[in-house]
Every structure is written in structure tokens, then in C-alpha cells.
Amino acid sequence: MTEPTQFPTRSPVPPPTPLAGILVADLTRHLPGPLAARLLADLGARVVKVEEPAAGDPVRAAQPLVRGISPLAGMLLAGVESVALDLKQPAGRDVADRLIARADVLLESFRPGRLARFGWAPEELKRRFPRLIVCSISGWGQDGPDAHRAGHDLAYQAAAGLLAPTAEMPAAPLADLMGAWSAVSAVLAALYERERTGRGTHVDAALYDAGLHANLIGWAAEAAGEKKIGEPLGLTGELPCYRLYESADGKPVALALLEPWFWHRFCHAAERPELSGLQYRKGLGARRKVERLIRQRTRSEWAEFFAAHDLPAGPVLSAAEARASAQAKARGVVSETEDGLPRLAFPARFDGRRPASAPHLPGLGDSTSGLLDELGAPEARLTRFKLRASGIGAKWSWKKALRRLVRRA
């Protein structure tokens, strides 16, 4: 019997870290800011996350909780260092100020003006630290009549016109996600500019702006005349060739047959050549004819059909089904750690290699003691009393620490 070919073993190649050496001070909370910070961490930056001492970032409590851990927190916070600081107290602000002085990038997500109340107005930071890049991630932006209003993703999408074509709940927090990516893109551009000029900048990244930008299909459609709320567009269900249909077993499939050659191939392979002229025809009648065709086969039968004829169409998968697919496994974006919870790797490769996905979710304040020592903060002497989770600057923590000092004296 022929022996199997033996290939020489290769030494493992370290993952790409294009932002190695960059320090990010992260003062953000909820989804967009932590996602931006996590993406920068994936690219090799060191991210030090400042969290409120009592409960930390609200994503730590985001439902569902699995064995007491939020899977969302695992995906957003893994790979960053957590320090617990009470920014309402001078001691906490002092430590944070020392961190900002060393940072290349400051991420913050307060409402406009709040950063200044801590003594860190962007113009003041620019004067003190000319190379610092300050990225302010806010809902409505730093100016405008709505700048100080409360908001969440659904409100931004509604105001940006993103929900108009379907007038239904969106499948994803698009403004939050696009806002995070917009912030990261701007930070990377600012870092590149700093290499040329030696100067930092203030990035104003608004989630509302990201929603407006994401509505480019809507703006293009409106150029031909105003659309009503609930009126579908070409890529939101208006065209028979590009929409969701229910199969014979009640499970949906997605047709994305925009090009004429794909549509004609589909119609002829399904032995329904008379449907070829309906590709771009608007109206309920045309869509119903395609609906009746799709109901003739089950979802799995259509999946085999689409694959056999190389058509851009397929079954609508659940998150679990998508994660278990051969393509998802081959790409390696979604993985699972020892705690059994999902992790997300950076969704791009560098020379065929993907940046490493950090497996460890830091506990609240895990890095507080180490950072105090590193920054040379006078409060570092108190870390032996395990103020890590209670947070430097918290009033009751100071009293507790002082009582212990007296008892040990």
C-alpha cells in the first residue's frame, strides 16, 4: 500500500496585527462604541475599557444570559482590558486622565458636551495632547437641533428613512452597526493622517449619519419621485426576481435574480419559460405567479435546485443553521470558545490570514490594579485591598480602604 505523502510541518504564522502599538482608551457603552473598540482590538490595538464600577457596561447584562454570562458581552468585550473607574470622582478622573495622556485614540459615546464636564473637551484635549485622536460616537451628532436628544437604533433608522419601504421592524440594528464601522474607518484614516502631519483630530461619528448613508437605495429611488411609507423599492420586495417566497413546507427562500441571465436560467430550468417576462414587472399579479411556482417544492428541494443551476438564491437560514453551514465553517468568522458561547473574528483577511479572535471576556475591573501600577497613579498602593471591581474613585471604596489601612497600622 502506498504511504501517504508527508508534508513538512510549518511553524505557525502569527495573526496579522496592523495596529500593534496603538493604545485606545475606550469610554463607550452599549453596542456601537464597544463594537468599534473591539474591531480596533481585533486589528492589534491595545484597548483599555473604562467601566462604571457598580455594574460596568450595560452589555454585560444584555439578554439572554447563559450560565450568568451575556453572549453579546462576550462578542463585544473579549480582547479588551477592563478597568473600573468612577469618573464622577476626582480620583477616577485622575487615573483616566493619565490613561488618555498615553493613548493614541480616545473613544467616547457621551451626549454632546458631557465629555467637557469631565474636563476633557475635545478642543482642550487637542491643546494638551496634539497627537490624540478623539472619536465621539453619538446618536444624532455633535450639532443640529436633535444633538442632545435621547435615541436608540430604531429611532435613528426611522428618522433616516431606512424603515420606510417595509414599515416593519428591521432585522438588525443597522444604524448602530454602520455607525461602529464608520467610526473605525474614520479612526484609521485619522491615524494615517497623523503619520503624515503629526496631528490628531476630532472625529464626529453619528449613528444617525450612518443611517442616512445606509439609505443610499432610498435616495436613489426618491430621485425619480417621492415614495410613500410602506411602498417597496426594487431591493425591498418590489421586484418579482428579488424577494422572499414561501416554499411548499412553509419555509422561506430568497431569490436574488437581478441579472436577466440568472432570471431566464431560473425560469427555463424550472420549466416555466412563460415567466421570463415578469422579472422587473411591478404589481401583485406578477409576484403571485412566482409565489405559486415556489410553493411547488420544499425549501431543501429549492436549495438543491439553486446550487445545481448556479443561481444567486437559497433558503433563509436561522442563525444556528447559518453558523453550521460549510461555508461559515470554512470562513471561520463565527467560532465557539471554551465557555460554549460564540465569538466573532474580524470579517476580513490579510494575505489569507485573519486577525485573531480573543477568547477571554474580561471580568469587570480585571485590569484596574495593573493599569494603576503602569500609570504610576498614587492610588496604586490601595490595589492590594482589591478595589479592582469596586472601582478607583468610588466614595465607599475609599472609606473601606482607609478603614483597612487603619486596622493594619
C-alpha positions in Angstrom: 0.0 0.0 0.0 1.3 3.4 -0.9 2.3 5.5 2.0 0.5 8.8 2.4 2.5 11.8 1.3 4.2 13.5 4.2 4.2 17.3 4.1 6.8 19.2 6.1 5.3 20.9 9.2 5.3 24.7 9.1 5.9 26.9 12.1 2.7 28.7 13.0 2.4 32.1 11.4 1.3 34.8 13.9 -2.0 36.5 13.1 -1.8 40.0 11.5 -1.8 42.9 13.9 -1.6 46.0 11.8 -2.5 48.3 14.7 0.1 46.9 17.1 1.5 49.6 19.3 -1.7 51.7 19.2 -3.3 52.4 22.6 -7.1 53.0 22.6 -8.8 54.5 25.7 -12.5 53.4 25.5 -15.1 55.3 27.4 -18.1 54.0 25.4 -21.1 51.9 26.4 -23.8 49.8 24.8 -23.4 48.5 21.2 -21.8 50.9 18.7 -18.8 52.1 20.8 -17.8 48.7 22.2 -18.1 47.2 18.7 -15.8 49.9 17.3 -13.3 49.3 20.1 -13.5 45.5 19.6 -12.7 45.9 15.9 -9.7 48.0 16.7 -8.6 45.4 19.2 -9.0 42.7 16.6 -6.6 44.7 14.4 -4.0 44.6 17.1 -4.6 47.8 19.1 -4.5 47.6 22.9 -7.9 48.7 24.1 -8.3 49.8 27.7 -12.0 50.0 28.5 -13.1 52.2 31.4 -16.3 50.9 33.0 -18.6 52.2 35.7 -17.7 50.4 38.9 -21.1 49.1 40.1 -22.3 47.2 37.0 -20.0 48.0 34.2 -21.0 48.4 30.6 -24.8 47.5 30.2 -23.9 44.9 27.6 -22.7 42.7 30.4 -26.3 42.3 31.4 -27.7 42.0 27.8 -30.2 39.1 27.5 -30.0 36.2 27.1 -27.7 35.2 29.9 -26.1 31.8 29.5 -24.6 30.5 32.8 -24.7 34.1 34.0 -22.7 35.4 31.0 -24.1 37.6 28.2 -23.1 36.2 24.8 -23.3 39.7 23.4 -20.8 40.9 26.0 -18.5 38.0 25.1 -18.5 39.1 21.4 -18.1 42.8 22.2 -15.7 42.9 25.1 -13.4 39.9 24.6 -9.9 41.1 23.8 -10.1 44.4 25.7 -8.8 45.3 29.2 -11.4 46.3 31.8 -10.7 49.0 34.4 -13.3 50.1 36.9 -13.2 53.9 37.4 -15.8 56.2 38.9 -15.5 59.2 36.6 -17.8 61.3 38.9 -15.0 61.3 41.5 -11.7 63.2 41.1 -9.6 60.1 41.8 -11.3 58.2 39.0 -10.9 61.1 36.6 -7.2 61.5 37.5 -6.5 57.9 36.5 -8.5 58.2 33.3 -6.6 61.4 32.5 -3.3 59.6 32.9 -4.6 56.9 30.5 -5.8 59.5 27.9 -2.3 61.2 28.1 -0.7 58.0 26.9 -3.4 57.0 24.4 -3.4 57.3 20.6 -7.2 57.2 20.4 -9.9 58.1 22.8 -13.4 56.6 22.0 -16.3 58.2 23.8 -20.1 57.9 23.5 -21.4 60.5 25.9 -24.1 63.0 24.8 -22.5 66.2 23.3 -21.0 68.4 26.0 -20.7 65.7 28.6 -17.0 65.0 27.9 -16.3 68.7 28.6 -17.9 68.4 32.0 -15.3 65.8 32.9 -12.6 68.3 31.9 -11.9 66.7 28.5 -13.5 69.0 25.9 -12.1 67.9 22.5 -10.5 71.3 21.9 -8.8 71.1 25.3 -7.6 67.6 24.7 -6.3 68.8 21.3 -4.3 71.5 23.1 -2.9 69.2 25.7 -2.3 66.1 23.5 -1.8 67.3 19.9 -1.4 63.7 18.6 -4.5 62.3 20.2 -7.4 61.2 18.0 -10.7 61.8 19.8 -13.7 59.8 18.3 -17.1 60.9 19.6 -19.7 58.3 18.8 -23.2 59.8 19.4 -26.7 59.3 18.3 -27.5 62.4 16.4 -24.1 64.1 16.1 -22.3 66.9 17.9 -24.6 69.6 16.4 -28.0 70.2 14.9 -31.4 70.6 16.6 -31.5 66.9 17.7 -28.0 66.7 19.0 -29.0 66.4 22.7 -32.0 64.2 22.2 -32.1 60.6 23.5 -32.1 57.9 20.9 -31.6 54.3 20.0 -31.0 52.4 16.8 -34.7 52.1 15.9 -35.2 55.8 16.3 -32.2 56.6 14.1 -33.3 54.2 11.4 -36.8 55.6 11.5 -35.6 59.2 11.2 -33.1 58.3 8.4 -35.9 56.8 6.2 -34.4 53.2 6.4 -37.7 51.7 7.6 -40.0 53.4 5.0 -40.0 50.8 2.3 -41.3 48.0 4.5 -42.6 50.0 7.6 -41.6 46.9 9.6 -39.2 46.1 12.4 -35.6 45.8 10.9 -33.8 42.5 11.2 -30.6 44.2 12.5 -29.6 47.4 14.3 -28.2 48.8 11.1 -27.5 52.4 12.3 -25.6 51.0 15.3 -23.6 48.6 13.2 -22.9 51.0 10.4 -22.1 53.7 12.9 -19.4 51.5 14.5 -17.8 50.7 11.2 -18.0 54.4 10.2 -16.2 55.3 13.4 -13.5 52.7 12.8 -13.0 53.8 9.2 -12.6 57.4 10.4 -10.2 56.5 13.2 -8.0 54.5 10.7 -8.0 57.5 8.3 -7.1 59.8 11.2 -4.2 57.6 12.3 -2.9 57.6 8.7 -3.2 61.4 8.5 -1.3 61.7 11.9 1.6 59.8 10.4 1.8 62.5 7.7 1.1 65.6 9.8 1.9 64.6 13.4 -1.5 65.9 14.4 -4.6 64.2 15.8 -8.2 65.1 15.1 -11.7 65.1 16.5 -14.0 62.5 14.7 -17.7 63.2 15.0 -19.3 59.8 14.2 -23.1 60.0 14.4 -25.3 56.9 14.3 -28.0 59.0 12.5 -25.5 60.0 9.9 -24.6 56.3 9.4 -28.3 55.5 8.9 -28.7 58.3 6.3 -25.7 56.9 4.5 -27.0 53.4 4.6 -30.2 54.6 2.9 -28.5 55.1 -0.4 -31.0 52.9 -2.2 -33.8 55.0 -0.9 -32.2 58.3 -2.0 -31.7 56.8 -5.5 -35.3 55.7 -5.7 -36.6 59.1 -4.5 -34.7 60.8 -7.3 -37.4 59.6 -9.6 -40.2 60.8 -7.3 -41.2 60.7 -3.7 -42.1 57.3 -2.2 -44.8 56.6 0.3 -44.2 54.9 3.6 -44.8 51.2 3.0 -44.1 51.4 -0.7 -41.5 48.8 -1.5 -38.4 49.6 -3.5 -36.6 47.4 -6.1 -34.4 45.7 -3.4 -37.1 45.6 -0.7 -39.7 43.4 -2.3 -41.0 45.4 -5.3 -39.5 43.1 -8.0 -40.6 39.5 -8.5 -37.0 38.5 -9.1 -35.7 39.8 -5.8 -37.7 38.9 -2.8 -38.6 36.2 -0.3 -41.1 33.5 -1.1 -42.7 30.7 0.9 -41.8 27.1 -0.2 -44.0 24.0 -0.1 -43.1 23.2 3.5 -43.8 26.8 4.7 -40.1 27.7 4.9 -38.9 30.8 3.1 -36.4 31.0 0.3 -34.7 34.1 -1.1 -34.5 34.9 -4.8 -31.8 37.4 -5.8 -32.0 37.0 -9.6 -31.4 40.6 -10.6 -29.5 39.9 -13.8 -31.6 38.8 -16.9 -29.4 35.8 -17.5 -30.0 34.4 -14.0 -33.7 35.0 -14.2 -34.0 33.3 -17.6 -31.9 30.4 -16.4 -34.2 30.0 -13.4 -37.4 30.1 -15.5 -36.2 27.6 -18.1 -34.7 25.3 -15.5 -38.0 25.3 -13.6 -39.8 24.6 -16.9 -41.7 27.9 -16.7 -40.3 29.9 -19.6 -43.5 32.0 -19.7 -42.4 33.7 -16.5 -39.3 35.2 -18.2 -41.1 38.5 -19.0 -42.0 39.1 -15.3 -38.6 39.7 -13.9 -39.0 43.5 -13.4 -42.8 43.7 -13.6 -44.3 45.5 -10.7 -47.6 44.7 -9.1 -49.1 41.9 -7.1 -50.1 39.8 -10.1 -46.6 39.1 -11.3 -45.4 38.3 -7.7 -48.2 35.8 -7.2 -47.3 33.8 -10.3 -43.8 33.4 -8.9 -45.2 32.6 -5.4 -47.2 29.7 -6.9 -44.1 28.3 -8.6 -42.0 28.4 -5.4 -44.7 26.7 -3.4 -44.3 23.6 -5.6 -41.1 22.5 -3.9 -39.8 22.3 -0.4 -37.0 24.5 0.9 -34.4 21.7 0.7 -35.5 20.9 -2.9 -35.1 24.5 -3.9 -31.7 24.6 -2.2 -30.5 21.7 -4.4 -32.1 23.3 -7.5 -30.4 26.7 -6.9 -27.0 25.0 -6.3 -27.3 22.7 -9.4 -28.0 25.7 -11.7 -25.6 28.2 -10.0 -28.2 30.7 -9.1 -27.9 33.5 -6.6 -30.7 32.2 -4.4 -31.1 30.0 -1.4 -33.0 29.1 1.7 -33.5 31.6 4.5 -31.4 30.1 7.3 -31.8 30.5 11.1 -28.7 31.8 12.9 -27.9 28.3 14.1 -28.2 26.9 10.5 -26.1 29.7 9.1 -23.4 29.1 11.7 -23.4 25.3 11.0 -23.1 25.7 7.2 -20.0 24.5 5.4 -19.2 28.0 4.1 -19.4 29.6 7.5 -17.1 26.9 8.9 -14.7 27.4 6.0 -14.5 31.1 6.5 -14.1 31.0 10.3 -15.8 34.2 11.3 -18.0 32.6 13.9 -16.4 30.4 16.5 -17.0 29.0 19.9 -14.9 29.3 23.0 -14.4 27.1 26.0 -17.4 28.6 27.7 -19.6 27.4 24.8 -20.5 30.9 23.7 -20.0 32.4 20.3 -17.1 34.7 19.3 -16.7 36.8 16.2 -13.4 37.2 14.3 -12.6 40.2 12.2 -14.5 39.8 9.0 -11.6 40.2 6.6 -8.3 38.5 6.0 -4.8 39.9 5.4 -2.7 37.8 2.9 -5.0 34.9 3.7 -4.8 35.3 7.4 -7.5 36.5 9.7 -6.7 38.6 12.8 -7.1 36.5 16.0 -10.4 36.4 17.8 -9.7 36.9 21.5 -11.5 34.2 23.6 -11.4 35.8 27.0 -14.2 38.0 28.3 -12.6 40.2 31.0 -14.2 40.5 34.3 -15.3 43.9 35.4 -12.2 45.8 36.6 -9.8 42.9 36.0 -7.1 45.2 34.7 -7.5 48.1 37.2 -4.6 47.2 39.5 -2.2 46.6 36.7 -3.1 49.8 35.0 -2.7 51.8 38.2 0.8 50.4 38.6 1.6 51.1 34.9 0.4 54.7 35.1 2.2 55.4 38.3 -1.1 56.5 39.9 -0.8 57.3 43.7 -3.9 55.2 44.3 -2.0 52.1 43.2 -0.9 51.4 46.8 -4.6 50.7 47.6 -5.0 47.9 45.0 -3.8 45.3 47.5 -7.2 45.8 49.1 -8.8 44.5 45.9 -10.5 47.7 44.8 -10.5 46.3 41.3 -14.2 45.7 41.0 -15.4 48.4 43.3 -13.6 51.0 41.2 -11.0 53.6 41.9 -12.7 56.8 42.9 -15.9 55.3 44.3 -16.6 57.0 47.6 -17.5 53.9 49.6 -14.4 52.2 48.3 -12.1 54.9 49.7 -13.7 54.7 53.1 -13.4 50.9 53.1 -9.8 51.1 52.0 -8.9 53.7 54.7 -10.6 51.6 57.4 -8.4 48.7 56.4 -5.3 50.9 56.4 -6.1 52.0 60.0 -6.7 48.4 61.1 -3.4 47.3 59.6 -1.4 50.3 61.1 
